Amino acid sequence: MYENKVWNKEEEIKETTKLIKEDKIDLLINNAGTAFKLKSLDLTNEDFYNMFDLNFKAPIYLTTLLKNKLAGGLIINTSST
């Protein structure tokens, strides 16, 4: 299992994928996510963009980097409410 704790850091995601030596990945679970305990109107732009980058962009970026290894594999994206 490989774990990468990302916070809008595409370079760290890319470096982590280099650690995967297997030619084929059968299962990818995108389980990164965060939320702020603030009212939506109290979020700063930076808070919002950090949350969006981690919750939305990071899983898509990781999946894109691993697409050649995922041929026929399963992708599970999780989220919270």
LUMBARO-659797 format. One record per residue: x, y, z of N, C-alpha, C in turn; residue in one letter; residue number from 1. Coordinates in steps of 0.001 Angstrom, whole numbers. Example, Ala and Ser with C-alpha at 12.3 -4.5 7.8 and 13.67 -1.06 7.14 Angstrom:
2
{nxx->13190&nyy->-5690&nzz->7800&caxx->12300&cayy->-4500&cazz->7800&cxx->13200&cyy->-3300&czz->7800&res->A&n->1}
{nxx->12850&nyy->-2250&nzz->7080&caxx->13670&cayy->-1060&cazz->7140&cxx->12900&cyy->30&czz->7870&res->S&n->2}
//
This chain:
81
{nxx->846&nyy->-1176&nzz->0&caxx->0&cayy->0&cazz->0&cxx->890&cyy->1237&czz->0&res->M&n->1}
{nxx->503&nyy->2210&nzz->-765&caxx->1229&cayy->3475&cazz->-841&cxx->318&cyy->4573&czz->-319&res->Y&n->2}
{nxx->855&nyy->5434&nzz->494&caxx->58&cayy->6516&cazz->1052&cxx->750&cyy->7830&czz->736&res->E&n->3}
{nxx->-15&nyy->8785&nzz->275&caxx->519&cayy->10104&cazz->-15&cxx->-443&cyy->11136&czz->543&res->N&n->4}
{nxx->-5&nyy->11865&nzz->1538&caxx->-841&cayy->12921&cazz->2099&cxx->-528&cyy->14200&czz->1323&res->K&n->5}
{nxx->-1486&nyy->14620&nzz->511&caxx->-1251&cayy->15750&cazz->-378&cxx->-2059&cyy->16959&czz->52&res->V&n->6}
{nxx->-1548&nyy->18104&nzz->-268&caxx->-2266&cayy->19355&cazz->-51&cxx->-1871&cyy->20283&czz->-1186&res->W&n->7}
{nxx->-2489&nyy->20046&nzz->-2334&caxx->-2211&cayy->20844&cazz->-3522&cxx->-739&cyy->20776&czz->-3899&res->N&n->8}
{nxx->-184&nyy->19596&nzz->-3904&caxx->1233&cayy->19438&cazz->-4202&cxx->1392&cyy->18409&czz->-5318&res->K&n->9}
{nxx->1199&nyy->18857&nzz->-6553&caxx->1275&cayy->17950&cazz->-7686&cxx->2615&cyy->17235&czz->-7762&res->E&n->10}
{nxx->3700&nyy->17939&nzz->-7425&caxx->5027&cayy->17332&cazz->-7497&cxx->5155&cyy->16160&czz->-6518&res->E&n->11}
{nxx->4569&nyy->16283&nzz->-5328&caxx->4609&cayy->15179&cazz->-4367&cxx->3797&cyy->13985&czz->-4858&res->E&n->12}
{nxx->2679&nyy->14244&nzz->-5501&caxx->1883&cayy->13154&cazz->-6057&cxx->2699&cyy->12445&czz->-7134&res->I&n->13}
{nxx->3333&nyy->13223&nzz->-7998&caxx->4139&cayy->12646&cazz->-9076&cxx->5276&cyy->11800&czz->-8507&res->K&n->14}
{nxx->5962&nyy->12304&nzz->-7486&caxx->7063&cayy->11556&cazz->-6867&cxx->6560&cyy->10263&czz->-6229&res->E&n->15}
{nxx->5399&nyy->10311&nzz->-5613&caxx->4844&cayy->9107&cazz->-4987&cxx->4541&cyy->8047&czz->-6033&res->T&n->16}
{nxx->4032&nyy->8446&nzz->-7181&caxx->3714&cayy->7452&cazz->-8208&cxx->4981&cyy->6757&czz->-8704&res->T&n->17}
{nxx->6127&nyy->7410&nzz->-8609&caxx->7390&cayy->6778&cazz->-9024&cxx->7790&cyy->5640&czz->-8086&res->K&n->18}
{nxx->7244&nyy->5616&nzz->-6870&caxx->7547&cayy->4552&cazz->-5914&cxx->6827&cyy->3251&czz->-6249&res->L&n->19}
{nxx->5806&nyy->3338&nzz->-7077&caxx->5014&cayy->2153&cazz->-7425&cxx->5755&cyy->1378&czz->-8512&res->I&n->20}
{nxx->6267&nyy->228&nzz->-8151&caxx->7075&cayy->-572&cazz->-9071&cxx->6239&cyy->-1547&czz->-9899&res->K&n->21}
{nxx->5022&nyy->-1839&nzz->-9450&caxx->4173&cayy->-2774&cazz->-10159&cxx->3807&cyy->-2222&czz->-11540&res->E&n->22}
{nxx->3670&nyy->-3144&nzz->-12510&caxx->3279&cayy->-2731&cazz->-13853&cxx->1785&cyy->-2480&czz->-13962&res->D&n->23}
{nxx->1025&nyy->-3145&nzz->-13088&caxx->-427&cayy->-3040&cazz->-13155&cxx->-990&cyy->-2811&czz->-11757&res->K&n->24}
{nxx->-1942&nyy->-1913&nzz->-11663&caxx->-2638&cayy->-1646&cazz->-10406&cxx->-4070&cyy->-2138&czz->-10568&res->I&n->25}
{nxx->-4489&nyy->-3015&nzz->-9664&caxx->-5847&cayy->-3560&cazz->-9734&cxx->-6868&cyy->-2667&czz->-9049&res->D&n->26}
{nxx->-6428&nyy->-1893&nzz->-8058&caxx->-7353&cayy->-1083&cazz->-7271&cxx->-6692&cyy->221&czz->-6846&res->L&n->27}
{nxx->-7364&nyy->1322&nzz->-7096&caxx->-6922&cayy->2638&cazz->-6620&cxx->-8057&cyy->3226&czz->-5795&res->L&n->28}
{nxx->-7772&nyy->3539&nzz->-4548&caxx->-8768&cayy->4184&cazz->-3688&cxx->-8317&cyy->5607&czz->-3428&res->I&n->29}
{nxx->-9070&nyy->6561&nzz->-3946&caxx->-8823&cayy->7979&cazz->-3688&cxx->-9614&cyy->8344&czz->-2438&res->N&n->30}
{nxx->-8902&nyy->8534&nzz->-1339&caxx->-9559&cayy->8759&cazz->-56&cxx->-9106&cyy->10062&czz->604&res->N&n->31}
{nxx->-8549&nyy->10959&nzz->-168&caxx->-8119&cayy->12244&cazz->387&cxx->-9330&cyy->13154&czz->536&res->A&n->32}
{nxx->-9330&nyy->13968&nzz->1549&caxx->-10423&cayy->14912&cazz->1712&cxx->-10266&cyy->15731&czz->2966&res->G&n->33}
{nxx->-10856&nyy->16897&nzz->2930&caxx->-10822&cayy->17778&cazz->4091&cxx->-12036&cyy->18693&czz->4061&res->T&n->34}
{nxx->-12300&nyy->19283&nzz->5176&caxx->-13359&cayy->20288&cazz->5295&cxx->-12944&cyy->21236&czz->6408&res->A&n->35}
{nxx->-13525&nyy->22401&nzz->6396&caxx->-13235&cayy->23383&cazz->7432&cxx->-14445&cyy->23533&czz->8333&res->F&n->36}
{nxx->-14196&nyy->23733&nzz->9590&caxx->-15303&cayy->23901&cazz->10533&cxx->-15658&cyy->25386&czz->10654&res->K&n->37}
{nxx->-15860&nyy->25965&nzz->9522&caxx->-16272&cayy->27370&cazz->9448&cxx->-17552&cyy->27446&czz->8638&res->L&n->38}
{nxx->-18286&nyy->28491&nzz->8838&caxx->-19430&cayy->28738&cazz->7970&cxx->-18897&cyy->29073&czz->6585&res->K&n->39}
{nxx->-19650&nyy->28660&nzz->5554&caxx->-19153&cayy->28884&cazz->4196&cxx->-18786&cyy->30332&czz->3909&res->S&n->40}
{nxx->-19532&nyy->31257&nzz->4453&caxx->-19247&cayy->32669&cazz->4184&cxx->-18018&cyy->33165&czz->4933&res->L&n->41}
{nxx->-17514&nyy->32369&nzz->5888&caxx->-16311&cayy->32761&cazz->6623&cxx->-15032&cyy->32180&czz->6016&res->D&n->42}
{nxx->-15168&nyy->31322&nzz->5009&caxx->-13991&cayy->30754&cazz->4359&cxx->-13268&cyy->31823&czz->3556&res->L&n->43}
{nxx->-11953&nyy->31804&nzz->3635&caxx->-11174&cayy->32694&cazz->2775&cxx->-11041&cyy->32017&czz->1411&res->T&n->44}
{nxx->-10615&nyy->32789&nzz->420&caxx->-10369&cayy->32201&cazz->-896&cxx->-9311&cyy->31109&czz->-803&res->N&n->45}
{nxx->-8288&nyy->31338&nzz->0&caxx->-7232&cayy->30344&cazz->159&cxx->-7785&cyy->29056&czz->764&res->E&n->46}
{nxx->-8636&nyy->29171&nzz->1782&caxx->-9276&cayy->27990&cazz->2374&cxx->-10048&cyy->27210&czz->1314&res->D&n->47}
{nxx->-10848&nyy->27930&nzz->549&caxx->-11677&cayy->27286&cazz->-468&cxx->-10822&cyy->26584&czz->-1514&res->F&n->48}
{nxx->-9814&nyy->27264&nzz->-2026&caxx->-8981&cayy->26669&cazz->-3071&cxx->-8178&cyy->25484&czz->-2541&res->Y&n->49}
{nxx->-7695&nyy->25558&nzz->-1311&caxx->-6995&cayy->24410&cazz->-728&cxx->-7915&cyy->23208&czz->-605&res->N&n->50}
{nxx->-9139&nyy->23438&nzz->-146&caxx->-10104&cayy->22356&cazz->-10&cxx->-10460&cyy->21776&czz->-1388&res->M&n->51}
{nxx->-10669&nyy->22627&nzz->-2366&caxx->-11003&cayy->22184&cazz->-3718&cxx->-9845&cyy->21397&czz->-4334&res->F&n->52}
{nxx->-8635&nyy->21887&nzz->-4148&caxx->-7468&cayy->21199&cazz->-4694&cxx->-7329&cyy->19794&czz->-4128&res->D&n->53}
{nxx->-7505&nyy->19663&nzz->-2821&caxx->-7358&cayy->18354&cazz->-2187&cxx->-8541&cyy->17438&czz->-2487&res->L&n->54}
{nxx->-9752&nyy->17947&nzz->-2381&caxx->-10946&cayy->17109&cazz->-2534&cxx->-11261&cyy->16761&czz->-3984&res->N&n->55}
{nxx->-10930&nyy->17631&nzz->-4904&caxx->-11326&cayy->17421&cazz->-6294&cxx->-10138&cyy->17181&czz->-7234&res->F&n->56}
{nxx->-9190&nyy->18105&nzz->-7228&caxx->-8101&cayy->18015&cazz->-8200&cxx->-7110&cyy->16890&czz->-7914&res->K&n->57}
{nxx->-6750&nyy->16670&nzz->-6657&caxx->-5728&cayy->15666&cazz->-6335&cxx->-6116&cyy->14261&czz->-6797&res->A&n->58}
{nxx->-7351&nyy->13785&nzz->-6529&caxx->-7707&cayy->12447&cazz->-7008&cxx->-7683&cyy->12324&czz->-8532&res->P&n->59}
{nxx->-8124&nyy->13368&nzz->-9217&caxx->-8111&cayy->13333&cazz->-10682&cxx->-6675&cyy->13328&czz->-11194&res->I&n->60}
{nxx->-5831&nyy->14132&nzz->-10604&caxx->-4426&cayy->14192&cazz->-11020&cxx->-3746&cyy->12845&czz->-10790&res->Y&n->61}
{nxx->-3943&nyy->12248&nzz->-9611&caxx->-3343&cayy->10953&cazz->-9309&cxx->-3836&cyy->9889&czz->-10281&res->L&n->62}
{nxx->-5133&nyy->9847&nzz->-10517&caxx->-5694&cayy->8866&cazz->-11442&cxx->-5120&cyy->9043&czz->-12841&res->T&n->63}
{nxx->-4971&nyy->10284&nzz->-13272&caxx->-4397&cayy->10565&cazz->-14590&cxx->-2959&cyy->10067&czz->-14679&res->T&n->64}
{nxx->-2175&nyy->10287&nzz->-13628&caxx->-785&cayy->9824&cazz->-13636&cxx->-683&cyy->8299&czz->-13681&res->L&n->65}
{nxx->-1663&nyy->7622&nzz->-13117&caxx->-1614&cayy->6161&cazz->-13031&cxx->-2436&cyy->5459&czz->-14107&res->L&n->66}
{nxx->-2982&nyy->6199&nzz->-15055&caxx->-3918&cayy->5619&cazz->-16017&cxx->-3338&cyy->4442&czz->-16797&res->K&n->67}
{nxx->-2063&nyy->4468&nzz->-17117&caxx->-1475&cayy->3362&cazz->-17878&cxx->-1329&cyy->2098&czz->-17036&res->N&n->68}
{nxx->-1224&nyy->2236&nzz->-15738&caxx->-1110&cayy->1088&cazz->-14845&cxx->-2488&cyy->564&czz->-14431&res->K&n->69}
{nxx->-3530&nyy->1339&nzz->-14670&caxx->-4874&cayy->992&cazz->-14211&cxx->-5722&cyy->282&czz->-15261&res->L&n->70}
{nxx->-5140&nyy->-103&nzz->-16367&caxx->-5916&cayy->-740&cazz->-17429&cxx->-6682&cyy->-1941&czz->-16875&res->A&n->71}
{nxx->-7990&nyy->-1832&nzz->-16838&caxx->-8827&cayy->-2896&cazz->-16321&cxx->-8971&cyy->-2886&czz->-14816&res->G&n->72}
{nxx->-8315&nyy->-1954&nzz->-14137&caxx->-8393&cayy->-1875&cazz->-12679&cxx->-9632&cyy->-1131&czz->-12213&res->G&n->73}
{nxx->-9835&nyy->-1134&nzz->-10923&caxx->-10994&cayy->-497&cazz->-10305&cxx->-10559&cyy->773&czz->-9582&res->L&n->74}
{nxx->-11330&nyy->1838&nzz->-9738&caxx->-11067&cayy->3105&cazz->-9051&cxx->-12242&cyy->3387&czz->-8131&res->I&n->75}
{nxx->-11944&nyy->3637&nzz->-6868&caxx->-12973&cayy->4004&cazz->-5894&cxx->-12647&cyy->5397&czz->-5375&res->I&n->76}
{nxx->-13585&nyy->6319&nzz->-5548&caxx->-13443&cayy->7669&cazz->-5034&cxx->-14385&cyy->7816&czz->-3848&res->N&n->77}
{nxx->-13868&nyy->8222&nzz->-2707&caxx->-14701&cayy->8405&cazz->-1522&cxx->-14861&cyy->9884&czz->-1232&res->T&n->78}
{nxx->-15894&nyy->10200&nzz->-509&caxx->-16110&cayy->11575&cazz->-76&cxx->-16884&cyy->11535&czz->1233&res->S&n->79}
{nxx->-17024&nyy->12671&nzz->1843&caxx->-17797&cayy->12732&cazz->3076&cxx->-18830&cyy->13843&czz->2932&res->S&n->80}
{nxx->-19745&nyy->13874&nzz->3876&caxx->-20781&cayy->14901&cazz->3823&cxx->-20622&cyy->15854&czz->4978&res->T&n->81}
//
